[in-house]
C-alpha cells in the first residue's frame, strides 16, 4: 500500500491540465438559464464527471442534483458543492433559476484550499445558510459575477481579484452547516478514511489497512461504525463500488478493464463483487446510467 493518492487518481481519473495564466482565468460563472441554452436537455440530464469544482445556488424555483449517485434537493438560498471527480447529474433544471460557478482547484490560493479542505471527497454536498449568511453569500456572489464579466483590468490583476473574491465565497460556503452533519469523526476514523481513499484500488483487505495504520481491525471497525454507521470492511467495499460506478457511468472503458484497474484478478471476480453489492451487473448498471433519469 505505497501508491500515493495522486497516483491512483491519475490512473482512474485523469483531470484536464490547468490552463496557463495567459489563457485566462480557470473559473467559469454562468446562470442556469445559460446552462440550459448551452446544450440539449437529454445531454444535460445524463451523468458526467468533471475535473472542476461546481458550486450551485438557486435564486428561485427548485431542482434536484445527483452527486455520486445520491440525489439532493436544492432550494433557493442553499448551496450545492460537487468536487472534481465526483459524478454529477442535473435534474429539474427547467424549474430553477440561479448561478453555477465552476473552478479548478489550482485557481484558489494554497492557504484557502487547505483551509476549506477543497478536495475533500467526504465533505457535505449541500449547505444551508442562515438569513444573515444568505445575505453575505449573495453579496459575495454578485461581486464575483460582476468582476468575472467585467474586462477593465489587466489580466494578471483581474486574476488576483477573482482569486480573492472566490476565496471569500468558498470560505463562507465551507463554514455553513450541513443538513447531513453526523457525529464528530475520531482521529482513528479519519486516518482510516484517508488511507482507503489513497489505496482502495490496491487493497480491499482490512488487515492491510490495520497494519499500515498500526491499529487492530477491531479498532478500525469500531471507529468506522461509530462515525459512518457501517463496518470498516464494508466502508472499503463501498469505496471500490463507488469508483466502479463512476467509471461505468462516465467512461467507455470496458467493464473488464475497470475491474483490472480496481485490483481484481479477473473480470469474473469483478462482476461477482459488483453484483453482490449492487444487485446488478456492471453492464446493466452502465446501460441504466446512460439514460437520462432526473427530470
C-alpha positions in Angstrom: 0.0 0.0 0.0 2.6 2.5 -1.0 0.8 4.1 -4.0 0.1 7.8 -3.4 -3.4 9.2 -3.8 -2.4 11.2 -6.8 -1.0 8.1 -8.5 -4.3 6.3 -8.1 -6.3 9.4 -9.1 -4.2 9.8 -12.2 -4.8 6.1 -13.1 -8.5 6.1 -12.5 -9.5 9.6 -13.3 -7.1 12.0 -15.2 -8.2 15.7 -14.8 -7.5 18.0 -17.7 -4.4 20.1 -17.4 -4.7 23.5 -15.7 -4.8 26.4 -18.2 -1.7 28.6 -18.2 -2.1 32.1 -16.8 -2.1 33.7 -20.3 -5.0 31.5 -21.3 -7.3 33.4 -18.9 -8.8 32.5 -15.5 -9.7 28.9 -14.8 -13.1 29.9 -13.4 -16.5 30.0 -15.2 -19.7 31.6 -13.9 -23.0 31.2 -15.7 -26.7 31.3 -14.9 -28.9 28.2 -15.0 -30.7 29.8 -17.9 -27.5 30.0 -19.9 -26.7 26.4 -18.9 -30.0 25.3 -20.3 -29.3 27.1 -23.5 -25.8 25.6 -23.8 -27.0 22.1 -24.9 -29.9 19.8 -25.5 -31.9 18.6 -22.4 -31.0 14.9 -22.6 -27.3 15.7 -22.6 -27.7 17.9 -19.5 -29.5 15.2 -17.6 -27.0 12.4 -18.2 -24.2 11.6 -15.7 -21.0 13.4 -16.2 -17.7 13.6 -14.4 -15.9 17.0 -14.2 -12.3 18.0 -13.3 -13.7 21.2 -11.8 -15.5 22.2 -8.7 -19.1 23.0 -9.2 -20.9 25.4 -6.8 -24.6 25.9 -7.4 -27.1 28.2 -5.7 -30.7 29.0 -6.6 -32.4 32.3 -6.6 -35.9 30.9 -7.4 -37.6 27.6 -8.0 -36.2 24.2 -7.1 -34.1 21.4 -8.6 -32.5 18.1 -8.0 -28.9 17.3 -8.5 -27.3 13.9 -8.1 -23.7 13.7 -6.8 -22.1 10.3 -6.8 -25.5 8.7 -7.4 -27.1 10.3 -4.3 -29.9 12.7 -5.2 -30.1 16.1 -3.5 -33.0 18.5 -3.5 -31.8 22.1 -3.8 -33.9 25.1 -2.7 -33.3 28.8 -3.1 -30.5 30.1 -0.9 -29.0 26.7 -0.4 -25.5 25.8 -1.8 -24.5 22.6 -3.5 -20.8 21.8 -3.9 -19.7 19.0 -6.1 -16.0 18.2 -6.1 -13.7 17.2 -9.0 -14.0 13.5 -9.9 -17.5 13.1 -8.5 -20.3 12.0 -10.9 -23.0 14.6 -11.3 -26.4 14.6 -13.0 -28.7 17.6 -13.4 -32.5 17.3 -12.7 -35.4 19.7 -12.8 -33.4 22.5 -14.5 -36.4 23.9 -16.2 -37.9 24.8 -12.8 -35.0 26.7 -11.3 -33.0 29.9 -11.7 -29.7 30.5 -10.1 -25.9 30.6 -10.5 -23.3 28.0 -11.4 -19.6 28.6 -10.5 -17.0 26.2 -11.9 -13.4 26.5 -10.9 -10.2 24.5 -10.9 -8.6 23.6 -7.6 -5.4 25.3 -8.6 -7.2 28.6 -9.1 -7.6 29.0 -5.3 -4.6 30.2 -3.3 -3.0 27.4 -1.4 -3.9 28.7 2.1 -7.6 28.9 1.2 -7.5 25.5 -0.5 -6.1 24.0 2.7 -8.4 25.9 5.0 -11.6 24.7 3.3 -10.2 21.1 2.6 -11.1 21.9 -1.0 -10.7 18.5 -2.5 -12.2 16.5 0.5 -14.3 13.8 -1.2 -16.2 13.3 2.0 -17.3 17.0 2.5 -21.0 17.7 2.7 -22.6 18.3 -0.7 -25.4 20.6 0.4 -25.0 23.6 2.8 -27.9 25.6 4.3 -27.2 29.3 5.3 -29.0 31.3 7.9 -30.7 34.6 6.8 -27.6 36.6 7.7 -25.3 34.1 5.9 -27.5 34.2 2.8 -27.2 38.0 2.5 -23.4 37.8 2.8 -23.2 35.0 0.3 -25.5 36.8 -2.1 -23.3 39.9 -1.9 -20.1 37.8 -2.4 -21.6 36.0 -5.4 -22.8 39.2 -7.0 -19.4 40.9 -6.7 -17.7 37.8 -8.1 -20.1 37.7 -11.1 -19.5 41.3 -11.8 -15.7 41.1 -11.8 -15.9 37.9 -13.9 -18.0 39.7 -16.6 -16.0 42.9 -16.5 -12.9 43.4 -18.6 -11.5 46.6 -17.3 -8.3 45.4 -15.5 -5.1 43.9 -16.8 -5.3 40.1 -16.9 -2.9 39.5 -14.1 -4.8 41.9 -11.8 -8.1 40.5 -12.8 -6.9 37.0 -11.9 -5.9 38.2 -8.5 -9.2 39.9 -7.9 -11.2 36.9 -9.0 -9.0 34.6 -6.9 -9.5 36.7 -3.7 -13.3 37.0 -4.3 -13.6 33.3 -4.9 -11.7 32.6 -1.7 -14.2 34.8 0.3 -17.1 32.9 -1.2 -15.8 29.3 -0.7 -14.6 30.1 2.9 -18.2 31.3 3.7 -19.8 28.3 1.9 -17.5 25.8 3.7 -18.4 27.3 7.1 -22.2 26.7 6.5 -23.9 23.9 8.4 -24.9 20.8 6.5 -28.3 19.0 6.9 -26.4 15.7 6.7 -24.0 16.5 9.5 -23.2 13.5 11.6 -21.1 12.8 14.7 -17.6 14.3 15.1 -15.2 11.9 13.4 -12.4 10.4 15.5 -8.7 10.5 14.6 -8.8 6.8 14.0 -11.7 7.0 11.6 -10.1 10.0 9.7 -6.8 8.1 9.3 -8.6 5.0 8.0 -10.8 7.0 5.7 -7.8 8.8 4.2 -5.9 5.5 3.8 -8.9 3.9 2.0 -9.1 7.0 -0.3 -5.4 6.5 -1.2 -5.3 2.8 -1.6 -8.7 1.3 -2.4 -7.5 0.3 -5.8 -4.6 -1.6 -4.3 -6.2 -3.5 -1.4 -9.6 -4.4 -0.2 -8.3 -6.2 2.9 -9.0 -4.6 6.2 -5.9 -6.3 7.7 -3.7 -4.3 5.2 -5.1 -1.0 6.5 -4.8 -2.1 10.1 -1.2 -3.0 9.6 -0.4 0.2 7.8 -2.1 2.4 10.4 -0.9 0.3 13.4 -4.4 -0.3 14.7 -6.2 -3.5 15.1 -9.0 -4.4 12.6 -11.5 -4.3 15.5 -10.4 -0.7 16.4 -10.9 0.4 12.8 -14.3 -1.3 12.6 -15.4 0.3 15.9 -14.3 3.8 14.8 -15.9 3.4 11.3 -19.2 2.1 12.7 -19.4 5.0 15.2 -18.9 7.6 12.5 -20.1 6.1 9.2 -22.6 3.6 10.6 -21.0 0.7 8.7 -18.2 -1.8 9.5 -14.7 -0.9 8.2 -14.7 -3.7 5.6 -18.0 -2.5 4.1 -16.5 1.0 4.0 -13.7 -0.3 1.8 -16.0 -2.2 -0.4 -18.3 0.8 -0.9 -15.4 3.0 -1.9 -14.5 0.4 -4.6 -18.1 0.2 -5.8 -18.3 3.9 -6.0 -15.3 4.2 -8.2 -16.6 1.3 -10.3 -19.9 3.1 -10.8 -18.2 6.4 -11.6 -16.1 4.8 -14.4 -19.0 2.7 -15.7 -21.3 5.7 -15.9 -18.8 8.2 -17.4 -16.2 6.4 -19.4 -16.2 4.0 -22.3 -13.6 1.8 -20.6 -14.7 -1.9 -20.8 -16.0 -3.3 -17.6 -13.3 -6.0 -17.5 -10.6 -3.2 -17.8 -12.3 -1.3 -15.0 -12.1 -4.3 -12.8 -8.5 -4.7 -13.6 -7.8 -1.1 -12.6 -9.6 -1.6 -9.3 -7.3 -4.5 -8.5 -9.5 -7.5 -9.4 -7.7 -10.6 -10.8 -10.3 -11.3 -13.4 -13.5 -10.0 -14.9 -15.5 -12.8 -13.3 -14.3 -11.7 -9.8 -15.2 -8.1 -10.5 -18.6 -9.0 -11.9 -19.4 -11.1 -8.9 -18.2 -8.5 -6.4 -20.2 -5.8 -8.2 -23.4 -7.8 -8.5 -23.3 -9.0 -4.8 -23.1 -5.4 -3.6 -25.4 -3.6 -6.0 -27.9 -6.3 -7.2 -27.0 -5.7 -10.8 -24.1 -6.4 -13.2 -21.6 -3.8 -14.3 -23.0 -3.9 -17.9 -26.6 -3.4 -16.7 -25.6 -0.6 -14.4 -23.8 1.2 -17.3 -26.8 0.8 -19.6 -29.1 2.3 -17.0 -26.8 5.1 -16.2 -26.5 6.1 -19.8 -30.2 7.1 -19.9 -31.5 10.5 -18.6 -33.3 9.8 -15.3 -33.7 13.0 -13.3 -36.5 15.2 -14.8 
